[in-house]
Amino acid sequence: MFAYGFVALSILLTLGSQVLQKQVADNSPREHLALTDRLVFYFRQGRFWLAMLLLFAAMLTWLVVLDLMDVGKAYPLLSLNYVLMLLVSRFLFAEPVPISRWLGVLLIAAGILLISGGGR
């Protein structure tokens, strides 16, 4: 069970990083900018650096997971990120989500349940 706590922490840290990255992207200038100008804009955003910090922390927790659990069982659990990000995109960013995407996420959730409960 200890390993699953680190899986959950890794997922939440990754999710937090993705949310911050989306906020940085949403706040970027809409006019056409050269790639270097766009990167400079990103680098000047505090949320960008917080997103990178969360991503680094997620990597560290993932290393702990790999030390505690078989990668064949642990890695598919990261698919929970797809489920959570769909909910975040819909309810936090008010993005439209077609029914086909909801059905796909239900299949992913079913797969996560099968993988996490089978073959102890």
N, CA and C atoms as a LAMMPS dump frame, in Angstrom:
ITEM: TIMESTEP
0
ITEM: NUMBER OF ATOMS
360
ITEM: BOX BOUNDS ff ff ff
-5.0000000000000000e+02 5.0000000000000000e+02
-5.0000000000000000e+02 5.0000000000000000e+02
-5.0000000000000000e+02 5.0000000000000000e+02
ITEM: ATOMS id mol type element x y z
1 1 1 N 0.816 -1.199 0
2 1 2 C 0 0 0
3 1 3 C 0.861 1.264 0
4 2 1 N 2.036 1.185 0.6
5 2 2 C 2.959 2.318 0.647
6 2 3 C 3.301 2.788 -0.765
7 3 1 N 3.519 1.83 -1.662
8 3 2 C 3.864 2.156 -3.053
9 3 3 C 2.724 2.906 -3.732
10 4 1 N 1.485 2.507 -3.452
11 4 2 C 0.344 3.174 -4.078
12 4 3 C 0.233 4.633 -3.641
13 5 1 N 0.645 4.928 -2.424
14 5 2 C 0.665 6.318 -1.969
15 5 3 C 1.626 7.154 -2.799
16 6 1 N 2.774 6.566 -3.133
17 6 2 C 3.728 7.285 -3.972
18 6 3 C 3.245 7.39 -5.412
19 7 1 N 2.531 6.382 -5.892
20 7 2 C 1.922 6.483 -7.224
21 7 3 C 0.937 7.643 -7.238
22 8 1 N 0.077 7.708 -6.218
23 8 2 C -0.911 8.795 -6.133
24 8 3 C -0.225 10.149 -6.047
25 9 1 N 0.838 10.24 -5.265
26 9 2 C 1.558 11.504 -5.147
27 9 3 C 2.185 11.909 -6.476
28 10 1 N 2.758 10.95 -7.168
29 10 2 C 3.346 11.239 -8.479
30 10 3 C 2.284 11.73 -9.461
31 11 1 N 1.138 11.095 -9.439
32 11 2 C 0.037 11.497 -10.318
33 11 3 C -0.433 12.909 -9.973
34 12 1 N -0.608 13.197 -8.696
35 12 2 C -1.079 14.53 -8.293
36 12 3 C -0.058 15.62 -8.614
37 13 1 N 1.21 15.327 -8.423
38 13 2 C 2.24 16.308 -8.771
39 13 3 C 2.272 16.564 -10.273
40 14 1 N 2.144 15.506 -11.056
41 14 2 C 2.096 15.652 -12.515
42 14 3 C 0.869 16.451 -12.927
43 15 1 N -0.266 16.142 -12.32
44 15 2 C -1.503 16.865 -12.611
45 15 3 C -1.353 18.346 -12.29
46 16 1 N -0.801 18.654 -11.124
47 16 2 C -0.584 20.053 -10.757
48 16 3 C 0.324 20.756 -11.755
49 17 1 N 1.368 20.078 -12.188
50 17 2 C 2.274 20.662 -13.177
51 17 3 C 1.552 20.939 -14.49
52 18 1 N 0.723 20.002 -14.923
53 18 2 C -0.008 20.18 -16.178
54 18 3 C -0.98 21.354 -16.096
55 19 1 N -1.651 21.496 -14.966
56 19 2 C -2.581 22.618 -14.784
57 19 3 C -1.827 23.944 -14.877
58 20 1 N -0.687 24.025 -14.195
59 20 2 C 0.105 25.252 -14.248
60 20 3 C 0.628 25.524 -15.662
61 21 1 N 1.052 24.488 -16.363
62 21 2 C 1.529 24.659 -17.738
63 21 3 C 0.41 25.196 -18.638
64 22 1 N -0.789 24.67 -18.445
65 22 2 C -1.934 25.149 -19.232
66 22 3 C -2.22 26.618 -18.917
67 23 1 N -2.125 27.006 -17.65
68 23 2 C -2.345 28.397 -17.278
69 23 3 C -1.292 29.311 -17.894
70 24 1 N -0.044 28.871 -17.916
71 24 2 C 1.011 29.649 -18.568
72 24 3 C 0.705 29.802 -20.051
73 25 1 N 0.32 28.719 -20.692
74 25 2 C 0.006 28.765 -22.129
75 25 3 C -1.195 29.671 -22.392
76 26 1 N -2.202 29.592 -21.539
77 26 2 C -3.395 30.428 -21.723
78 26 3 C -3.093 31.912 -21.537
79 27 1 N -2.091 32.222 -20.734
80 27 2 C -1.728 33.619 -20.483
81 27 3 C -0.705 34.158 -21.476
82 28 1 N -0.26 33.33 -22.393
83 28 2 C 0.746 33.797 -23.342
84 28 3 C 0.104 34.733 -24.365
85 29 1 N 0.887 35.63 -24.938
86 29 2 C 0.349 36.561 -25.935
87 29 3 C -0.248 35.801 -27.118
88 30 1 N -1.368 36.263 -27.585
89 30 2 C -2.055 35.581 -28.689
90 30 3 C -1.488 35.95 -30.055
91 31 1 N -0.778 37.064 -30.14
92 31 2 C -0.203 37.433 -31.429
93 31 3 C 0.964 36.498 -31.753
94 32 1 N 1.294 36.462 -33.014
95 32 2 C 2.382 35.588 -33.466
96 32 3 C 3.714 36.093 -32.899
97 33 1 N 4.401 35.224 -32.188
98 33 2 C 5.713 35.549 -31.648
99 33 3 C 6.723 34.536 -32.161
100 34 1 N 7.943 34.987 -32.31
101 34 2 C 9.008 34.053 -32.635
102 34 3 C 9.157 33.076 -31.471
103 35 1 N 9.64 31.905 -31.765
104 35 2 C 9.783 30.88 -30.736
105 35 3 C 10.621 31.38 -29.562
106 36 1 N 11.694 32.055 -29.834
107 36 2 C 12.546 32.548 -28.738
108 36 3 C 11.802 33.562 -27.875
109 37 1 N 11.003 34.43 -28.477
110 37 2 C 10.224 35.403 -27.705
111 37 3 C 9.173 34.696 -26.846
112 38 1 N 8.569 33.68 -27.406
113 38 2 C 7.564 32.923 -26.659
114 38 3 C 8.228 32.212 -25.475
115 39 1 N 9.392 31.623 -25.689
116 39 2 C 10.102 30.947 -24.601
117 39 3 C 10.509 31.932 -23.51
118 40 1 N 10.971 33.104 -23.911
119 40 2 C 11.327 34.132 -22.922
120 40 3 C 10.094 34.497 -22.103
121 41 1 N 8.949 34.631 -22.762
122 41 2 C 7.708 34.921 -22.045
123 41 3 C 7.419 33.825 -21.015
124 42 1 N 7.521 32.567 -21.438
125 42 2 C 7.268 31.454 -20.515
126 42 3 C 8.21 31.505 -19.324
127 43 1 N 9.508 31.703 -19.604
128 43 2 C 10.519 31.681 -18.548
129 43 3 C 10.322 32.796 -17.533
130 44 1 N 9.625 33.832 -17.902
131 44 2 C 9.385 34.95 -16.984
132 44 3 C 8.158 34.737 -16.1
133 45 1 N 7.452 33.65 -16.305
134 45 2 C 6.241 33.368 -15.538
135 45 3 C 6.576 32.512 -14.314
136 46 1 N 6.174 32.975 -13.147
137 46 2 C 6.393 32.201 -11.924
138 46 3 C 5.725 30.834 -11.977
139 47 1 N 4.558 30.783 -12.607
140 47 2 C 3.842 29.502 -12.711
141 47 3 C 4.612 28.492 -13.547
142 48 1 N 5.366 28.977 -14.525
143 48 2 C 6.192 28.084 -15.333
144 48 3 C 7.202 27.365 -14.439
145 49 1 N 7.87 28.124 -13.583
146 49 2 C 8.898 27.54 -12.72
147 49 3 C 8.282 26.642 -11.651
148 50 1 N 7.107 26.997 -11.159
149 50 2 C 6.416 26.129 -10.213
150 50 3 C 6.013 24.821 -10.895
151 51 1 N 5.559 24.92 -12.139
152 51 2 C 5.209 23.718 -12.902
153 51 3 C 6.424 22.814 -13.063
154 52 1 N 7.581 23.403 -13.344
155 52 2 C 8.803 22.611 -13.497
156 52 3 C 9.209 21.961 -12.169
157 53 1 N 9.026 22.692 -11.076
158 53 2 C 9.335 22.142 -9.754
159 53 3 C 8.432 20.947 -9.442
160 54 1 N 7.141 21.08 -9.736
161 54 2 C 6.213 19.97 -9.508
162 54 3 C 6.554 18.777 -10.389
163 55 1 N 6.944 19.04 -11.63
164 55 2 C 7.325 17.963 -12.533
165 55 3 C 8.565 17.233 -12.013
166 56 1 N 9.524 17.986 -11.495
167 56 2 C 10.724 17.383 -10.917
168 56 3 C 10.363 16.544 -9.691
169 57 1 N 9.491 17.068 -8.83
170 57 2 C 9.049 16.316 -7.649
171 57 3 C 8.305 15.052 -8.054
172 58 1 N 7.511 15.131 -9.12
173 58 2 C 6.806 13.946 -9.626
174 58 3 C 7.802 12.89 -10.081
175 59 1 N 8.884 13.329 -10.734
176 59 2 C 9.902 12.389 -11.185
177 59 3 C 10.557 11.703 -9.987
178 60 1 N 10.847 12.465 -8.944
179 60 2 C 11.475 11.876 -7.759
180 60 3 C 10.55 10.855 -7.093
181 61 1 N 9.267 11.189 -6.979
182 61 2 C 8.335 10.232 -6.373
183 61 3 C 8.173 9.003 -7.266
184 62 1 N 8.253 9.205 -8.575
185 62 2 C 8.161 8.076 -9.5
186 62 3 C 9.351 7.131 -9.32
187 63 1 N 10.525 7.678 -9.069
188 63 2 C 11.691 6.832 -8.807
189 63 3 C 11.465 5.959 -7.573
190 64 1 N 10.819 6.523 -6.554
191 64 2 C 10.489 5.734 -5.364
192 64 3 C 9.515 4.624 -5.744
193 65 1 N 8.516 4.95 -6.572
194 65 2 C 7.556 3.938 -7.025
195 65 3 C 8.288 2.796 -7.721
196 66 1 N 9.199 3.129 -8.609
197 66 2 C 9.916 2.092 -9.354
198 66 3 C 10.792 1.233 -8.446
199 67 1 N 11.196 1.788 -7.326
200 67 2 C 11.96 1.024 -6.351
201 67 3 C 11.067 0.072 -5.562
202 68 1 N 9.797 0.412 -5.426
203 68 2 C 8.875 -0.354 -4.588
204 68 3 C 7.958 -1.301 -5.36
205 69 1 N 7.815 -1.089 -6.656
206 69 2 C 6.787 -1.805 -7.413
207 69 3 C 7.323 -2.167 -8.796
208 70 1 N 6.816 -3.244 -9.356
209 70 2 C 7.159 -3.613 -10.734
210 70 3 C 6.65 -2.544 -11.692
211 71 1 N 7.484 -2.192 -12.649
212 71 2 C 7.106 -1.14 -13.601
213 71 3 C 5.898 -1.56 -14.437
214 72 1 N 5.765 -2.846 -14.706
215 72 2 C 4.63 -3.34 -15.487
216 72 3 C 3.299 -3.137 -14.791
217 73 1 N 3.319 -3.057 -13.478
218 73 2 C 2.091 -2.784 -12.724
219 73 3 C 1.941 -1.287 -12.458
220 74 1 N 3.062 -0.616 -12.199
221 74 2 C 3.014 0.799 -11.819
222 74 3 C 2.697 1.709 -13.004
223 75 1 N 3.353 1.48 -14.125
224 75 2 C 3.237 2.42 -15.232
225 75 3 C 1.806 2.581 -15.749
226 76 1 N 1.061 1.506 -15.923
227 76 2 C -0.324 1.702 -16.385
228 76 3 C -1.175 2.543 -15.434
229 77 1 N -0.821 2.566 -14.16
230 77 2 C -1.583 3.374 -13.203
231 77 3 C -1.466 4.862 -13.513
232 78 1 N -0.4 5.251 -14.205
233 78 2 C -0.25 6.653 -14.594
234 78 3 C -1.344 7.094 -15.565
235 79 1 N -2.043 6.133 -16.15
236 79 2 C -3.156 6.467 -17.042
237 79 3 C -4.257 7.227 -16.313
238 80 1 N -4.232 7.158 -15.004
239 80 2 C -5.199 7.937 -14.225
240 80 3 C -5.055 9.429 -14.531
241 81 1 N -3.86 9.839 -14.968
242 81 2 C -3.665 11.233 -15.381
243 81 3 C -4.636 11.628 -16.499
244 82 1 N -4.908 10.709 -17.442
245 82 2 C -5.847 11.007 -18.526
246 82 3 C -7.237 11.29 -17.971
247 83 1 N -7.654 10.473 -17.016
248 83 2 C -8.976 10.635 -16.41
249 83 3 C -9.059 11.98 -15.682
250 84 1 N -8.067 12.241 -14.844
251 84 2 C -8.097 13.464 -14.049
252 84 3 C -7.971 14.716 -14.913
253 85 1 N -7.109 14.672 -15.926
254 85 2 C -6.944 15.851 -16.783
255 85 3 C -8.199 16.129 -17.602
256 86 1 N -8.937 15.105 -17.965
257 86 2 C -10.194 15.343 -18.672
258 86 3 C -11.171 16.076 -17.757
259 87 1 N -11.234 15.662 -16.505
260 87 2 C -12.105 16.349 -15.546
261 87 3 C -11.643 17.789 -15.327
262 88 1 N -10.34 17.987 -15.209
263 88 2 C -9.8 19.336 -15.03
264 88 3 C -10.094 20.191 -16.26
265 89 1 N -9.894 19.634 -17.441
266 89 2 C -10.128 20.422 -18.656
267 89 3 C -11.589 20.847 -18.757
268 90 1 N -12.478 19.969 -18.344
269 90 2 C -13.906 20.282 -18.417
270 90 3 C -14.341 21.271 -17.336
271 91 1 N -13.95 20.999 -16.088
272 91 2 C -14.509 21.765 -14.976
273 91 3 C -13.65 22.951 -14.531
274 92 1 N -12.361 22.916 -14.766
275 92 2 C -11.519 24.046 -14.391
276 92 3 C -11.31 25.003 -15.56
277 93 1 N -11.097 24.443 -16.749
278 93 2 C -10.833 25.277 -17.917
279 93 3 C -12.055 25.446 -18.822
280 94 1 N -13.175 24.828 -18.462
281 94 2 C -14.44 24.941 -19.2
282 94 3 C -14.291 24.577 -20.674
283 95 1 N -13.474 23.578 -20.941
284 95 2 C -13.298 23.113 -22.318
285 95 3 C -14.401 22.116 -22.662
286 96 1 N -14.871 22.147 -23.893
287 96 2 C -15.892 21.164 -24.283
288 96 3 C -15.274 19.76 -24.376
289 97 1 N -16.014 18.762 -23.915
290 97 2 C -15.543 17.387 -23.958
291 97 3 C -16.606 16.545 -24.655
292 98 1 N -16.29 16.039 -25.847
293 98 2 C -17.281 15.233 -26.559
294 98 3 C -17.508 13.883 -25.868
295 99 1 N -18.636 13.296 -26.149
296 99 2 C -19.018 12.024 -25.528
297 99 3 C -17.994 10.934 -25.828
298 100 1 N -17.401 10.955 -27.006
299 100 2 C -16.411 9.931 -27.346
300 100 3 C -15.215 9.975 -26.394
301 101 1 N -14.838 11.167 -25.959
302 101 2 C -13.72 11.287 -25.013
303 101 3 C -14.129 10.775 -23.634
304 102 1 N -15.374 11.059 -23.218
305 102 2 C -15.853 10.529 -21.94
306 102 3 C -15.851 8.996 -21.97
307 103 1 N -16.3 8.429 -23.083
308 103 2 C -16.314 6.964 -23.196
309 103 3 C -14.898 6.399 -23.167
310 104 1 N -13.975 7.065 -23.836
311 104 2 C -12.584 6.63 -23.813
312 104 3 C -12.005 6.655 -22.407
313 105 1 N -12.322 7.688 -21.656
314 105 2 C -11.824 7.797 -20.285
315 105 3 C -12.455 6.718 -19.4
316 106 1 N -13.71 6.374 -19.646
317 106 2 C -14.319 5.281 -18.892
318 106 3 C -13.598 3.966 -19.154
319 107 1 N -13.185 3.744 -20.405
320 107 2 C -12.428 2.534 -20.733
321 107 3 C -11.061 2.544 -20.035
322 108 1 N -10.427 3.692 -20.004
323 108 2 C -9.142 3.814 -19.307
324 108 3 C -9.324 3.516 -17.818
325 109 1 N -10.376 4.08 -17.221
326 109 2 C -10.64 3.845 -15.796
327 109 3 C -10.888 2.367 -15.527
328 110 1 N -11.625 1.714 -16.41
329 110 2 C -11.861 0.274 -16.251
330 110 3 C -10.546 -0.496 -16.345
331 111 1 N -9.693 -0.109 -17.256
332 111 2 C -8.386 -0.756 -17.383
333 111 3 C -7.531 -0.562 -16.143
334 112 1 N -7.582 0.624 -15.567
335 112 2 C -6.821 0.891 -14.337
336 112 3 C -7.31 -0.023 -13.214
337 113 1 N -8.627 -0.182 -13.113
338 113 2 C -9.178 -1.062 -12.074
339 113 3 C -8.74 -2.509 -12.291
340 114 1 N -8.742 -2.96 -13.526
341 114 2 C -8.315 -4.325 -13.822
342 114 3 C -6.836 -4.543 -13.485
343 115 1 N -6.022 -3.594 -13.85
344 115 2 C -4.58 -3.725 -13.615
345 115 3 C -4.239 -3.634 -12.142
346 116 1 N -4.859 -2.701 -11.441
347 116 2 C -4.502 -2.495 -10.035
348 116 3 C -5.005 -3.623 -9.139
349 117 1 N -6.049 -4.303 -9.546
350 117 2 C -6.61 -5.349 -8.696
351 117 3 C -6.158 -6.746 -9.051
352 118 1 N -5.589 -6.917 -10.23
353 118 2 C -5.231 -8.269 -10.661
354 118 3 C -3.766 -8.596 -10.494
355 119 1 N -3.478 -9.857 -10.364
356 119 2 C -2.113 -10.365 -10.353
357 119 3 C -1.25 -9.85 -9.227
358 120 1 N -1.749 -9.912 -8.03
359 120 2 C -0.99 -9.419 -6.882
360 120 3 C 0.294 -10.182 -6.798
